[in-house]
Amino acid sequence: MFAGILVAQAAGLCLETWWLHLPWSVAQSVVFFMMVIGISNFTFARQVFISNQLRKANQEIERLTQKAERERIARDLLLDERGAGLGRTLA
């Protein structure tokens, strides 16, 4: 999709350059800057997307860690009620 948008913009620029009888060097420099800015925007958007995915994964890891800790405490308390003792399960 990104490449299609870039190609459409470049084609529009070429038509504008031809229609207005501008030098082709202007069109070349504009296409170059369109590519540089477009690629940098694409890279930044990808970085934000990956950052959000990493944040969600870290939240899920934290949630699972809390759940596992609660289950361990519940298991230790249950064993303590049965007489196994909390100290023995931690050793």
N, C-alpha and C positions, 0 to 999 in steps of 0.2 A: 504494500500500500504506500509506504514511504517513497519508494522509487517511482511509483506511478504519479504521485503528486509532484515530485521533482521534475519528471519528464514533461508533465503538462505545463508546469511553470516555465520551463526552458523553451518549450514550443511556443507558448504565448509570447515570451520575450523575443524569440526569433521573428515571429510575425510582426510584432511591434517595431522591431529594428528595421525590418524590410519596409513596412508601411510608412514609417517616418523618415526613411532614408538616413538612418544613423550609421556611424561607422561600426563595423563588426567587432572592433576591439572593445567597444563599450559593452556589447552583448556578452562577449567572452568573459570580461571581468565581472559582470553581474552574475553570470552563471557560476563562475568560480565562487563568489561570495555566497550565492544561494546554497551551493553544495556545502561549503564550510559551516555556515550557520545552521543549515538543516541537519547535518550530521551531528553537530554539537548539541542541538536540541533533542535529537533522537537519543543520543548517548545519555543526556541528563535525564530524560524521561525513563529510560531503561534503568538507570541507577536508582531513581525514586521508586520504581516498581519493585526492584530487587530488595531495596531497603524495607519496603512495606512487607514483603514476603518474609524477610528475616525477622522483623519485629513480631509478626504473627506467629512464626515458628517458636521464637523465644517465649512468647506468652503461653503457648501450648505446652512447652517444656516445663515452664514454671507451674502451670496448673497440674500437670501430671506428677511433678515432684511433690507438690503439696498433697495431692491425693495419696501418693505412695507413703508419705510420712504419716498421714492420718491413719492409714490402714495399719502401718507398723505400730503406732501407738495403741490403736484399738486391739491389735493382736497381743501386744505386751500386757495390756490391762486384763484381757481375757485370760491369758496364761497366769497372771498374778492372782486372779480370782480362783483359779483351779489349784493354786498352791505352788506353781512353778517358780514364782518370784520374779520380780522385775530385774533384779541384778543378774540372775542367771541368763536371761535372754540377751542382755547387753554384752556379756562376756564372750 
